[in-house]
Amino acid sequence: MGKFKTINDILDVAIEPEQEAVEFYSALASNSKNSEMKVVFEQRAKEEMDHKSRLLKIKNKAPTSKLKDLLLSLAQEESKHTLRFEIEYDDFVLREN
C-alpha cells in the first residue's frame, strides 16, 4: 500500500472494509438457521453500515479536526464488535455441542 496523499485516501481505505463487513454480516444473517444468531448478525450489519455512514459523512464534508476522534472511536467500536462476536460465537457453539 502506497502513501496516502489526502484524507480522502485514508477514508476510502477505511470505508471499504466497513462495506465488506456489512456484506459479511448480512450474508451470515441470511444463511443463519438460528433465529437468535440471525438477529445478532443483522445488528452487526447495521452497526457496520452506521460506521460506513459516519465515514462517508466526514469524507463529504471534510471536517478534518474531527477525523482523529472519529477514527479512534471507530477503532474502539471495532474492538468491541470483535470481542462480542467471539463471545456470542463461543456461547452458541458451546450451547449447541
C-alpha positions as CSV (number, residue, x, y, z in Angstrom):
1,M,0.0,0.0,0.0
2,G,1.4,3.4,-1.0
3,K,1.5,6.6,0.9
4,F,-1.8,8.4,1.5
5,K,-1.9,11.7,-0.4
6,T,-5.2,13.0,1.0
7,I,-7.6,12.5,3.9
8,N,-10.0,11.0,1.3
9,D,-7.4,8.3,0.5
10,I,-7.4,7.4,4.2
11,L,-11.2,7.5,4.4
12,D,-11.5,5.3,1.2
13,V,-9.3,2.7,2.8
14,A,-11.5,2.8,6.0
15,I,-14.8,2.7,4.1
16,E,-14.1,-0.4,2.0
17,P,-13.8,-2.8,4.9
18,E,-16.9,-1.4,6.5
19,Q,-18.9,-2.3,3.4
20,E,-17.2,-5.7,3.3
21,A,-18.3,-6.2,6.9
22,V,-21.9,-5.1,6.1
23,E,-22.0,-7.7,3.3
24,F,-20.4,-10.4,5.5
25,Y,-22.8,-10.0,8.4
26,S,-25.8,-9.7,6.0
27,A,-24.8,-13.0,4.4
28,L,-24.4,-14.6,7.8
29,A,-27.8,-13.4,8.8
30,S,-29.4,-14.6,5.5
31,N,-27.8,-18.1,5.9
32,S,-28.4,-18.4,9.7
33,K,-30.8,-21.1,10.7
34,N,-30.8,-20.0,14.3
35,S,-33.1,-17.0,14.9
36,E,-31.1,-15.6,17.8
37,M,-27.9,-15.6,15.7
38,K,-29.8,-14.1,12.7
39,V,-30.7,-11.1,14.9
40,V,-27.1,-10.8,16.1
41,F,-25.8,-10.8,12.6
42,E,-28.4,-8.3,11.4
43,Q,-27.4,-6.0,14.3
44,R,-23.8,-6.2,13.4
45,A,-24.5,-5.4,9.7
46,K,-26.5,-2.3,10.9
47,E,-23.6,-1.2,13.1
48,E,-21.1,-1.6,10.3
49,M,-23.4,0.4,8.0
50,D,-23.5,3.1,10.6
51,H,-19.7,3.2,10.7
52,K,-19.6,3.5,6.9
53,S,-22.2,6.3,7.0
54,R,-20.1,8.2,9.6
55,L,-17.0,7.9,7.4
56,L,-18.9,9.0,4.3
57,K,-20.3,12.0,6.1
58,I,-16.8,13.0,7.1
59,K,-15.5,12.4,3.6
60,N,-18.2,14.5,2.0
61,K,-17.9,17.4,4.5
62,A,-14.2,17.1,5.3
63,P,-14.1,18.5,8.9
64,T,-10.6,17.3,9.5
65,S,-10.5,18.5,13.1
66,K,-12.9,15.7,14.0
67,L,-11.3,13.0,11.9
68,K,-8.9,11.7,14.5
69,D,-11.6,11.4,17.1
70,L,-13.9,9.6,14.6
71,L,-11.2,7.1,13.6
72,L,-10.3,6.4,17.3
73,S,-14.0,5.9,18.1
74,L,-14.4,3.5,15.2
75,A,-11.4,1.5,16.2
76,Q,-12.7,1.1,19.7
77,E,-16.1,0.0,18.4
78,E,-14.5,-2.5,16.1
79,S,-12.6,-4.0,19.0
80,K,-15.8,-4.3,21.0
81,H,-17.5,-5.9,18.0
82,T,-14.7,-8.5,17.7
83,L,-14.9,-9.3,21.4
84,R,-18.8,-9.6,21.3
85,F,-18.7,-11.7,18.2
86,E,-16.2,-14.1,19.8
87,I,-18.3,-14.3,23.0
88,E,-21.5,-14.9,21.1
89,Y,-19.9,-17.5,18.9
90,D,-18.4,-19.3,21.8
91,D,-21.8,-19.3,23.6
92,F,-23.6,-20.5,20.6
93,V,-21.1,-23.3,19.7
94,L,-20.8,-24.4,23.4
95,R,-24.6,-24.4,23.7
96,E,-25.0,-26.5,20.5
97,N,-22.3,-29.0,21.5
